Amino acid sequence: MTPVEIGSLAVLGLIVLIYLGMPIGIGMLSVSFIGVAAIRNDVVSLRMMAAVANDSLREYLFAVVPLFVLMGLLVTISKVGKDTFDVFQQLLRRVAAGLGIATVFANAVFASITGISIASATVFSRVAVPEMTRHGYTKKFATGVVAGSSVLGMLIPPSLLMIVYAVLAEESVGRMFLAGIGPGILLALAFCVTILLLARSNKGFVFQREDDVEEQDEPINGLAILRKSVPIISLILIVLGGLYGGFLNPTEAGAAGAFGALVIALARRSLDPRSFWSLLVETGQITVSVLFLILAATFFSRMLAMSGVPRELAELFLTGPVGPYGFLLFYILLIIALGCLIDSISIMLILLPIALPIASAAGFDLIWFGVLTVVAVEVGLLTPPFGLSVYIIKSAMDDPDLKVGEIFQGAFPFVLAMLVSLALIIAFPPIATWLARL
């Protein structure tokens, strides 16, 4: 067999292994080892695996993963998310469907601290949904707003998916973070417009009764708002201010943010030795799983490069009738389809080793291509049957009367808003690239 045929069989083999339930990292390592051994020999395959393990994980940059994960977990346990929601609830209390918009803005700010969609979905399903249902919103709409806005965690910096993409595409993490700001704001605004349109055109979807009027809580005084805002603003200034001000590199910004989050958690007495140990263990588990997947994806990428599959696919897409934007459409649809079945990071690690060489040959800006990838991947968090954010909300709510199907229905308008935003980013690339390329 030719190397291209071997590489193609390896890709098909990986799909079969995933379908059979094998962990994705192990599946990628297995097909990569067998593929290299078939193209060259067992000795080369063993040496390449050792080289990949050394090259892919020794970089100083990878320390950013556990630091941002730890910061996100500390912020979650210190109830900064609830304070963020309270502040925006007070500021938007007179706006139609104001609690829904407050949830979106609170999620956007929370995303700029944590960078993990699952954390946002967990926190706001416990904070925002009970408040919204108490004020007369339907559970379907309340959970849909939380599910939709939780995806901002992987787009607005700092973002774990942006870090993974930067590593695979060999782009600057700082530039990828900058590239997420414009699309993140666009997506937040699209969600707010969606909420306003639903509140005016389909009140039965938003409110429990069409004549419902939100009851108003006692207003929070300015001092209380300031007290709740200080921890949020402080962390944003430490992490993003230090990073974009040139004082800190991404790893140092992660360390400063984790330390700041630890100080906040200790000051609020929300952290004891047992819970701190649990957070460290959870941080280690998440970090090891991410780094193992990166290692496997690096080996998979090198095997594909050796086989010549990306080169052949680039010629097929770019010289035939499909063309560069035909490839881009196919790529985005494939990501959304895979999002119905597997998690975000796994989608990127499987597809990017194949797609990046084609995108580069097509002349696409790889930072813009990365933003499109992350937005398309995030759509998969809201689509059945996998819909990870939806199931996180269901498990966090622990409400037997709440059906998974209701959450999917509530999230559907936000899926449409994400697709419109994706089309706008494709049509106007500077939304993603302007800040990053300054």
VEXKOLLUM-509114 format. One record per residue (C-alpha): residue in one letter; y negated, x, z. Coordinates in nm, 3 decimals. Example, Ala and Ser with C-alpha at 12.3 -4.5 7.8 and 13.67 -1.06 7.14 Angstrom:
+------+---------+---------+---------+
| code |       v |       u |       w |
+------+---------+---------+---------+
|    a |   0.450 |   1.230 |   0.780 |
|    s |   0.106 |   1.367 |   0.714 |
+------+---------+---------+---------+
END
This chain:
+------+---------+---------+---------+
| code |       v |       u |       w |
+------+---------+---------+---------+
|    m |   0.000 |   0.000 |   0.000 |
|    t |  -0.359 |   0.109 |  -0.061 |
|    p |  -0.596 |   0.163 |   0.234 |
|    v |  -0.790 |  -0.151 |   0.136 |
|    e |  -0.473 |  -0.361 |   0.149 |
|    i |  -0.385 |  -0.212 |   0.489 |
|    g |  -0.735 |  -0.288 |   0.622 |
|    s |  -0.716 |  -0.644 |   0.491 |
|    l |  -0.378 |  -0.696 |   0.656 |
|    a |  -0.520 |  -0.557 |   0.982 |
|    v |  -0.800 |  -0.818 |   0.976 |
|    l |  -0.548 |  -1.096 |   0.908 |
|    g |  -0.323 |  -0.958 |   1.180 |
|    l |  -0.611 |  -0.968 |   1.429 |
|    i |  -0.680 |  -1.334 |   1.344 |
|    v |  -0.312 |  -1.420 |   1.396 |
|    l |  -0.301 |  -1.237 |   1.732 |
|    i |  -0.613 |  -1.418 |   1.854 |
|    y |  -0.464 |  -1.751 |   1.743 |
|    l |  -0.146 |  -1.669 |   1.939 |
|    g |  -0.352 |  -1.608 |   2.251 |
|    m |  -0.359 |  -1.229 |   2.279 |
|    p |  -0.671 |  -1.092 |   2.454 |
|    i |  -0.918 |  -0.993 |   2.184 |
|    g |  -0.973 |  -0.636 |   2.305 |
|    i |  -0.601 |  -0.560 |   2.312 |
|    g |  -0.555 |  -0.725 |   1.973 |
|    m |  -0.832 |  -0.513 |   1.817 |
|    l |  -0.690 |  -0.192 |   1.965 |
|    s |  -0.340 |  -0.278 |   1.842 |
|    v |  -0.428 |  -0.357 |   1.481 |
|    s |  -0.668 |  -0.061 |   1.466 |
|    f |  -0.401 |   0.182 |   1.590 |
|    i |  -0.140 |   0.046 |   1.349 |
|    g |  -0.393 |   0.043 |   1.063 |
|    v |  -0.499 |   0.406 |   1.108 |
|    a |  -0.134 |   0.511 |   1.150 |
|    a |  -0.045 |   0.336 |   0.824 |
|    i |  -0.339 |   0.492 |   0.636 |
|    r |  -0.289 |   0.844 |   0.779 |
|    n |  -0.026 |   0.898 |   1.051 |
|    d |   0.046 |   0.843 |   1.421 |
|    v |  -0.112 |   1.174 |   1.528 |
|    v |  -0.444 |   1.093 |   1.361 |
|    s |  -0.436 |   0.744 |   1.514 |
|    l |  -0.382 |   0.881 |   1.867 |
|    r |  -0.657 |   1.138 |   1.824 |
|    m |  -0.897 |   0.880 |   1.686 |
|    m |  -0.828 |   0.646 |   1.978 |
|    a |  -0.903 |   0.926 |   2.224 |
|    a |  -1.220 |   1.020 |   2.035 |
|    v |  -1.336 |   0.659 |   2.031 |
|    a |  -1.280 |   0.621 |   2.406 |
|    n |  -1.486 |   0.936 |   2.463 |
|    d |  -1.763 |   0.871 |   2.209 |
|    s |  -1.815 |   0.498 |   2.264 |
|    l |  -1.845 |   0.494 |   2.645 |
|    r |  -2.003 |   0.826 |   2.745 |
|    e |  -2.354 |   0.729 |   2.637 |
|    y |  -2.616 |   0.698 |   2.910 |
|    l |  -2.727 |   0.370 |   2.752 |
|    f |  -2.410 |   0.190 |   2.866 |
|    a |  -2.527 |   0.207 |   3.228 |
|    v |  -2.767 |  -0.071 |   3.131 |
|    v |  -2.480 |  -0.324 |   3.116 |
|    p |  -2.379 |  -0.328 |   3.488 |
|    l |  -2.743 |  -0.302 |   3.599 |
|    f |  -2.862 |  -0.608 |   3.408 |
|    v |  -2.548 |  -0.801 |   3.506 |
|    l |  -2.603 |  -0.717 |   3.874 |
|    m |  -2.971 |  -0.814 |   3.849 |
|    g |  -2.875 |  -1.151 |   3.696 |
|    l |  -2.622 |  -1.224 |   3.969 |
|    l |  -2.865 |  -1.125 |   4.247 |
|    v |  -3.138 |  -1.345 |   4.099 |
|    t |  -2.894 |  -1.635 |   4.083 |
|    i |  -2.788 |  -1.606 |   4.448 |
|    s |  -3.148 |  -1.567 |   4.572 |
|    k |  -3.244 |  -1.910 |   4.428 |
|    v |  -3.518 |  -1.774 |   4.203 |
|    g |  -3.399 |  -2.024 |   3.940 |
|    k |  -3.476 |  -2.318 |   4.170 |
|    d |  -3.823 |  -2.182 |   4.241 |
|    t |  -3.888 |  -2.140 |   3.868 |
|    f |  -3.786 |  -2.501 |   3.809 |
|    d |  -4.003 |  -2.626 |   4.097 |
|    v |  -4.310 |  -2.448 |   3.957 |
|    f |  -4.271 |  -2.593 |   3.607 |
|    q |  -4.179 |  -2.935 |   3.746 |
|    q |  -4.514 |  -2.941 |   3.927 |
|    l |  -4.712 |  -2.811 |   3.629 |
|    l |  -4.562 |  -3.063 |   3.384 |
|    r |  -4.529 |  -3.365 |   3.614 |
|    r |  -4.772 |  -3.577 |   3.406 |
|    v |  -4.615 |  -3.501 |   3.066 |
|    a |  -4.377 |  -3.754 |   2.904 |
|    a |  -4.020 |  -3.639 |   2.975 |
|    g |  -4.188 |  -3.361 |   3.172 |
|    l |  -3.878 |  -3.266 |   3.371 |
|    g |  -3.689 |  -3.197 |   3.049 |
|    i |  -3.969 |  -2.970 |   2.923 |
|    a |  -3.993 |  -2.810 |   3.268 |
|    t |  -3.621 |  -2.728 |   3.245 |
|    v |  -3.672 |  -2.560 |   2.907 |
|    f |  -3.965 |  -2.347 |   3.027 |
|    a |  -3.789 |  -2.263 |   3.354 |
|    n |  -3.482 |  -2.155 |   3.157 |
|    a |  -3.701 |  -1.941 |   2.929 |
|    v |  -3.857 |  -1.763 |   3.227 |
|    f |  -3.522 |  -1.732 |   3.404 |
|    a |  -3.380 |  -1.583 |   3.083 |
|    s |  -3.643 |  -1.310 |   3.093 |
|    i |  -3.496 |  -1.202 |   3.426 |
|    t |  -3.120 |  -1.247 |   3.386 |
|    g |  -3.022 |  -1.220 |   3.018 |
|    i |  -2.700 |  -1.417 |   3.064 |
|    s |  -2.664 |  -1.774 |   2.933 |
|    i |  -2.380 |  -1.856 |   3.171 |
|    a |  -2.601 |  -1.776 |   3.471 |
|    s |  -2.872 |  -2.011 |   3.339 |
|    a |  -2.621 |  -2.290 |   3.274 |
|    t |  -2.473 |  -2.253 |   3.624 |
|    v |  -2.806 |  -2.245 |   3.808 |
|    f |  -2.986 |  -2.526 |   3.625 |
|    s |  -2.688 |  -2.760 |   3.618 |
|    r |  -2.712 |  -2.758 |   4.000 |
|    v |  -3.090 |  -2.754 |   4.023 |
|    a |  -3.229 |  -2.950 |   3.729 |
|    v |  -2.964 |  -3.215 |   3.658 |
|    p |  -2.972 |  -3.380 |   4.004 |
|    e |  -3.354 |  -3.387 |   3.993 |
|    m |  -3.361 |  -3.536 |   3.644 |
|    t |  -3.106 |  -3.807 |   3.722 |
|    r |  -3.297 |  -3.892 |   4.041 |
|    h |  -3.610 |  -3.942 |   3.831 |
|    g |  -3.437 |  -4.187 |   3.596 |
|    y |  -3.300 |  -3.966 |   3.319 |
|    t |  -2.950 |  -4.022 |   3.182 |
|    k |  -2.686 |  -3.768 |   3.276 |
|    k |  -2.614 |  -3.719 |   2.906 |
|    f |  -2.970 |  -3.612 |   2.837 |
|    a |  -3.011 |  -3.408 |   3.157 |
|    t |  -2.697 |  -3.202 |   3.098 |
|    g |  -2.779 |  -3.171 |   2.728 |
|    v |  -3.120 |  -3.022 |   2.810 |
|    v |  -2.962 |  -2.770 |   3.047 |
|    a |  -2.691 |  -2.679 |   2.797 |
|    g |  -2.940 |  -2.641 |   2.512 |
|    s |  -3.200 |  -2.439 |   2.699 |
|    s |  -2.939 |  -2.214 |   2.863 |
|    v |  -2.885 |  -2.037 |   2.530 |
|    l |  -3.233 |  -1.884 |   2.567 |
|    g |  -3.071 |  -1.641 |   2.811 |
|    m |  -2.907 |  -1.449 |   2.527 |
|    l |  -3.217 |  -1.436 |   2.307 |
|    i |  -3.520 |  -1.375 |   2.528 |
|    p |  -3.512 |  -1.016 |   2.661 |
|    p |  -3.338 |  -0.868 |   2.846 |
|    s |  -3.028 |  -0.994 |   2.667 |
|    l |  -2.669 |  -0.878 |   2.700 |
|    l |  -2.589 |  -0.982 |   2.341 |
|    m |  -2.889 |  -0.785 |   2.212 |
|    i |  -2.759 |  -0.476 |   2.396 |
|    v |  -2.414 |  -0.518 |   2.240 |
|    y |  -2.565 |  -0.564 |   1.893 |
|    a |  -2.792 |  -0.261 |   1.935 |
|    v |  -2.491 |  -0.045 |   2.023 |
|    l |  -2.282 |  -0.166 |   1.728 |
|    a |  -2.569 |  -0.148 |   1.477 |
|    e |  -2.705 |   0.179 |   1.622 |
|    e |  -3.048 |   0.021 |   1.668 |
|    s |  -3.295 |   0.071 |   1.952 |
|    v |  -3.230 |  -0.157 |   2.250 |
|    g |  -3.604 |  -0.179 |   2.315 |
|    r |  -3.673 |  -0.290 |   1.957 |
|    m |  -3.396 |  -0.549 |   1.975 |
|    f |  -3.549 |  -0.684 |   2.295 |
|    l |  -3.889 |  -0.708 |   2.125 |
|    a |  -3.728 |  -0.884 |   1.828 |
|    g |  -3.599 |  -1.159 |   2.059 |
|    i |  -3.942 |  -1.259 |   2.193 |
|    g |  -4.075 |  -1.443 |   1.884 |
|    p |  -3.751 |  -1.633 |   1.810 |
|    g |  -3.712 |  -1.709 |   2.181 |
|    i |  -4.057 |  -1.869 |   2.196 |
|    l |  -3.987 |  -2.053 |   1.869 |
|    l |  -3.660 |  -2.191 |   2.006 |
|    a |  -3.820 |  -2.298 |   2.337 |
|    l |  -4.096 |  -2.480 |   2.147 |
|    a |  -3.838 |  -2.643 |   1.917 |
|    f |  -3.652 |  -2.771 |   2.224 |
|    c |  -3.976 |  -2.912 |   2.372 |
|    v |  -4.060 |  -3.089 |   2.046 |
|    t |  -3.705 |  -3.230 |   2.037 |
|    i |  -3.745 |  -3.366 |   2.391 |
|    l |  -4.081 |  -3.528 |   2.311 |
|    l |  -3.942 |  -3.689 |   1.995 |
|    l |  -3.640 |  -3.823 |   2.180 |
|    a |  -3.857 |  -3.958 |   2.464 |
|    r |  -4.070 |  -4.152 |   2.215 |
|    s |  -3.816 |  -4.261 |   1.954 |
|    n |  -3.493 |  -4.303 |   2.153 |
|    k |  -3.577 |  -4.389 |   2.512 |
|    g |  -3.227 |  -4.521 |   2.576 |
|    f |  -3.090 |  -4.172 |   2.511 |
|    v |  -3.336 |  -4.011 |   2.754 |
|    f |  -3.386 |  -4.270 |   3.029 |
|    q |  -3.136 |  -4.489 |   3.211 |
|    r |  -3.342 |  -4.795 |   3.117 |
|    e |  -3.596 |  -4.815 |   2.835 |
|    d |  -3.866 |  -4.935 |   3.074 |
|    d |  -3.798 |  -4.656 |   3.324 |
|    v |  -4.101 |  -4.472 |   3.454 |
|    e |  -4.045 |  -4.143 |   3.629 |
|    e |  -4.115 |  -4.164 |   3.998 |
|    q |  -4.360 |  -3.899 |   4.113 |
|    d |  -4.282 |  -3.669 |   4.405 |
|    e |  -4.551 |  -3.548 |   4.638 |
|    p |  -4.743 |  -3.270 |   4.462 |
|    i |  -4.683 |  -2.912 |   4.573 |
|    n |  -5.000 |  -2.734 |   4.687 |
|    g |  -5.133 |  -2.426 |   4.510 |
|    l |  -5.022 |  -2.188 |   4.786 |
|    a |  -4.661 |  -2.307 |   4.760 |
|    i |  -4.667 |  -2.267 |   4.381 |
|    l |  -4.803 |  -1.913 |   4.422 |
|    r |  -4.537 |  -1.828 |   4.681 |
|    k |  -4.260 |  -1.950 |   4.450 |
|    s |  -4.409 |  -1.769 |   4.148 |
|    v |  -4.452 |  -1.423 |   4.302 |
|    p |  -4.083 |  -1.315 |   4.288 |
|    i |  -4.047 |  -1.436 |   3.928 |
|    i |  -4.364 |  -1.266 |   3.805 |
|    s |  -4.283 |  -0.947 |   3.998 |
|    l |  -3.940 |  -0.909 |   3.836 |
|    i |  -4.079 |  -0.978 |   3.487 |
|    l |  -4.352 |  -0.716 |   3.540 |
|    i |  -4.105 |  -0.461 |   3.674 |
|    v |  -3.846 |  -0.501 |   3.397 |
|    l |  -4.041 |  -0.596 |   3.085 |
|    g |  -4.370 |  -0.435 |   3.191 |
|    g |  -4.196 |  -0.107 |   3.269 |
|    l |  -3.992 |  -0.118 |   2.949 |
|    y |  -4.267 |  -0.207 |   2.702 |
|    g |  -4.535 |  -0.014 |   2.889 |
|    g |  -4.339 |   0.301 |   2.817 |
|    f |  -4.278 |   0.383 |   3.183 |
|    l |  -3.905 |   0.307 |   3.183 |
|    n |  -3.620 |   0.329 |   2.934 |
|    p |  -3.376 |   0.032 |   2.917 |
|    t |  -3.137 |   0.180 |   3.174 |
|    e |  -3.416 |   0.262 |   3.419 |
|    a |  -3.565 |  -0.086 |   3.368 |
|    g |  -3.226 |  -0.237 |   3.452 |
|    a |  -3.204 |  -0.022 |   3.766 |
|    a |  -3.558 |  -0.118 |   3.875 |
|    g |  -3.485 |  -0.486 |   3.808 |
|    a |  -3.158 |  -0.476 |   4.003 |
|    f |  -3.334 |  -0.309 |   4.297 |
|    g |  -3.616 |  -0.565 |   4.284 |
|    a |  -3.366 |  -0.852 |   4.275 |
|    l |  -3.182 |  -0.697 |   4.571 |
|    v |  -3.508 |  -0.678 |   4.771 |
|    i |  -3.582 |  -1.045 |   4.695 |
|    a |  -3.229 |  -1.152 |   4.794 |
|    l |  -3.250 |  -0.957 |   5.123 |
|    a |  -3.600 |  -1.087 |   5.199 |
|    r |  -3.476 |  -1.444 |   5.155 |
|    r |  -3.167 |  -1.375 |   5.366 |
|    s |  -2.945 |  -1.511 |   5.090 |
|    l |  -2.721 |  -1.203 |   5.087 |
|    d |  -2.468 |  -1.099 |   5.349 |
|    p |  -2.214 |  -0.814 |   5.328 |
|    r |  -1.933 |  -1.042 |   5.207 |
|    s |  -2.139 |  -1.203 |   4.927 |
|    f |  -2.283 |  -0.865 |   4.826 |
|    w |  -1.933 |  -0.723 |   4.792 |
|    s |  -1.832 |  -1.027 |   4.582 |
|    l |  -2.133 |  -0.968 |   4.355 |
|    l |  -2.040 |  -0.602 |   4.310 |
|    v |  -1.681 |  -0.695 |   4.225 |
|    e |  -1.798 |  -0.960 |   3.975 |
|    t |  -2.041 |  -0.710 |   3.822 |
|    g |  -1.756 |  -0.461 |   3.782 |
|    q |  -1.529 |  -0.719 |   3.621 |
|    i |  -1.793 |  -0.830 |   3.369 |
|    t |  -1.891 |  -0.470 |   3.290 |
|    v |  -1.536 |  -0.350 |   3.238 |
|    s |  -1.456 |  -0.643 |   3.009 |
|    v |  -1.770 |  -0.582 |   2.799 |
|    l |  -1.719 |  -0.205 |   2.773 |
|    f |  -1.350 |  -0.244 |   2.689 |
|    l |  -1.441 |  -0.483 |   2.409 |
|    i |  -1.702 |  -0.235 |   2.280 |
|    l |  -1.441 |   0.042 |   2.283 |
|    a |  -1.195 |  -0.177 |   2.092 |
|    a |  -1.464 |  -0.284 |   1.843 |
|    t |  -1.563 |   0.079 |   1.780 |
|    f |  -1.202 |   0.172 |   1.698 |
|    f |  -1.174 |  -0.138 |   1.479 |
|    s |  -1.496 |  -0.042 |   1.297 |
|    r |  -1.372 |   0.312 |   1.228 |
|    m |  -1.037 |   0.183 |   1.102 |
|    l |  -1.215 |  -0.054 |   0.862 |
|    a |  -1.445 |   0.224 |   0.741 |
|    m |  -1.142 |   0.443 |   0.675 |
|    s |  -0.972 |   0.162 |   0.482 |
|    g |  -1.275 |   0.089 |   0.263 |
|    v |  -1.268 |  -0.288 |   0.327 |
|    p |  -1.643 |  -0.318 |   0.405 |
|    r |  -1.729 |  -0.130 |   0.085 |
|    e |  -1.509 |  -0.357 |  -0.125 |
|    l |  -1.651 |  -0.669 |   0.039 |
|    a |  -2.006 |  -0.543 |  -0.018 |
|    e |  -1.932 |  -0.504 |  -0.388 |
|    l |  -1.769 |  -0.848 |  -0.400 |
|    f |  -2.061 |  -1.026 |  -0.232 |
|    l |  -2.354 |  -0.833 |  -0.373 |
|    t |  -2.254 |  -0.774 |  -0.737 |
|    g |  -2.092 |  -1.113 |  -0.800 |
|    p |  -2.250 |  -1.458 |  -0.825 |
|    v |  -2.267 |  -1.502 |  -0.446 |
|    g |  -2.554 |  -1.257 |  -0.389 |
|    p |  -2.712 |  -1.133 |  -0.063 |
|    y |  -2.828 |  -1.473 |   0.065 |
|    g |  -2.499 |  -1.633 |  -0.032 |
|    f |  -2.330 |  -1.374 |   0.189 |
|    l |  -2.581 |  -1.448 |   0.468 |
|    l |  -2.510 |  -1.823 |   0.451 |
|    f |  -2.133 |  -1.762 |   0.453 |
|    y |  -2.171 |  -1.521 |   0.749 |
|    i |  -2.375 |  -1.768 |   0.958 |
|    l |  -2.136 |  -2.057 |   0.885 |
|    l |  -1.841 |  -1.833 |   0.982 |
|    i |  -2.009 |  -1.742 |   1.311 |
|    i |  -2.076 |  -2.108 |   1.393 |
|    a |  -1.715 |  -2.196 |   1.307 |
|    l |  -1.579 |  -1.914 |   1.527 |
|    g |  -1.814 |  -2.028 |   1.804 |
|    c |  -1.604 |  -2.343 |   1.830 |
|    l |  -1.305 |  -2.128 |   1.928 |
|    i |  -1.398 |  -1.797 |   2.097 |
|    d |  -1.676 |  -1.650 |   2.311 |
|    s |  -2.002 |  -1.495 |   2.193 |
|    i |  -1.937 |  -1.124 |   2.246 |
|    s |  -1.592 |  -1.145 |   2.085 |
|    i |  -1.739 |  -1.307 |   1.772 |
|    m |  -1.989 |  -1.023 |   1.736 |
|    l |  -1.733 |  -0.752 |   1.797 |
|    i |  -1.494 |  -0.897 |   1.537 |
|    l |  -1.746 |  -0.971 |   1.260 |
|    l |  -2.012 |  -0.701 |   1.290 |
|    p |  -1.792 |  -0.404 |   1.192 |
|    i |  -1.731 |  -0.588 |   0.862 |
|    a |  -2.074 |  -0.751 |   0.818 |
|    l |  -2.311 |  -0.466 |   0.909 |
|    p |  -2.222 |  -0.241 |   0.612 |
|    i |  -2.265 |  -0.539 |   0.376 |
|    a |  -2.600 |  -0.634 |   0.536 |
|    s |  -2.717 |  -0.274 |   0.506 |
|    a |  -2.610 |  -0.256 |   0.141 |
|    a |  -2.792 |  -0.585 |   0.077 |
|    g |  -3.114 |  -0.429 |   0.204 |
|    f |  -3.149 |  -0.663 |   0.502 |
|    d |  -3.353 |  -0.550 |   0.802 |
|    l |  -3.079 |  -0.493 |   1.061 |
|    i |  -3.304 |  -0.602 |   1.348 |
|    w |  -3.372 |  -0.933 |   1.171 |
|    f |  -3.000 |  -0.960 |   1.091 |
|    g |  -2.923 |  -0.906 |   1.461 |
|    v |  -3.153 |  -1.188 |   1.570 |
|    l |  -2.990 |  -1.424 |   1.317 |
|    t |  -2.650 |  -1.319 |   1.449 |
|    v |  -2.743 |  -1.389 |   1.812 |
|    v |  -2.897 |  -1.731 |   1.735 |
|    a |  -2.594 |  -1.834 |   1.526 |
|    v |  -2.358 |  -1.712 |   1.799 |
|    e |  -2.550 |  -1.913 |   2.058 |
|    v |  -2.500 |  -2.232 |   1.854 |
|    g |  -2.130 |  -2.186 |   1.929 |
|    l |  -2.199 |  -2.222 |   2.302 |
|    l |  -2.288 |  -2.588 |   2.240 |
|    t |  -2.034 |  -2.695 |   1.977 |
|    p |  -1.689 |  -2.846 |   2.047 |
|    p |  -1.412 |  -2.777 |   2.118 |
|    f |  -1.498 |  -2.444 |   2.292 |
|    g |  -1.867 |  -2.489 |   2.387 |
|    l |  -1.868 |  -2.246 |   2.679 |
|    s |  -2.205 |  -2.359 |   2.822 |
|    v |  -2.086 |  -2.720 |   2.818 |
|    y |  -1.772 |  -2.639 |   3.019 |
|    i |  -1.972 |  -2.421 |   3.261 |
|    i |  -2.201 |  -2.718 |   3.330 |
|    k |  -1.905 |  -2.953 |   3.372 |
|    s |  -1.738 |  -2.721 |   3.626 |
|    a |  -2.065 |  -2.649 |   3.812 |
|    m |  -2.153 |  -3.019 |   3.840 |
|    d |  -1.816 |  -3.118 |   3.989 |
|    d |  -1.888 |  -3.482 |   3.899 |
|    p |  -1.572 |  -3.681 |   3.809 |
|    d |  -1.782 |  -3.950 |   3.634 |
|    l |  -1.939 |  -3.695 |   3.398 |
|    k |  -1.737 |  -3.655 |   3.076 |
|    v |  -1.739 |  -3.339 |   2.866 |
|    g |  -1.804 |  -3.557 |   2.561 |
|    e |  -2.129 |  -3.683 |   2.718 |
|    i |  -2.256 |  -3.326 |   2.759 |
|    f |  -2.170 |  -3.246 |   2.396 |
|    q |  -2.358 |  -3.560 |   2.286 |
|    g |  -2.658 |  -3.464 |   2.497 |
|    a |  -2.658 |  -3.111 |   2.354 |
|    f |  -2.631 |  -3.221 |   1.989 |
|    p |  -3.010 |  -3.267 |   1.930 |
|    f |  -3.060 |  -2.914 |   2.057 |
|    v |  -2.797 |  -2.781 |   1.817 |
|    l |  -3.003 |  -2.936 |   1.535 |
|    a |  -3.319 |  -2.773 |   1.677 |
|    m |  -3.141 |  -2.436 |   1.679 |
|    l |  -3.034 |  -2.477 |   1.317 |
|    v |  -3.393 |  -2.561 |   1.214 |
|    s |  -3.517 |  -2.255 |   1.405 |
|    l |  -3.251 |  -2.041 |   1.236 |
|    a |  -3.372 |  -2.161 |   0.894 |
|    l |  -3.732 |  -2.076 |   0.988 |
|    i |  -3.635 |  -1.723 |   1.096 |
|    i |  -3.451 |  -1.675 |   0.765 |
|    a |  -3.751 |  -1.805 |   0.569 |
|    f |  -4.006 |  -1.608 |   0.773 |
|    p |  -3.848 |  -1.277 |   0.890 |
|    p |  -4.169 |  -1.155 |   1.065 |
|    i |  -4.095 |  -1.406 |   1.343 |
|    a |  -3.824 |  -1.161 |   1.449 |
|    t |  -3.945 |  -0.830 |   1.309 |
|    w |  -4.323 |  -0.823 |   1.362 |
|    l |  -4.321 |  -0.703 |   1.725 |
|    a |  -4.012 |  -0.484 |   1.680 |
|    r |  -4.158 |  -0.297 |   1.384 |
|    l |  -4.509 |  -0.241 |   1.524 |
+------+---------+---------+---------+
END
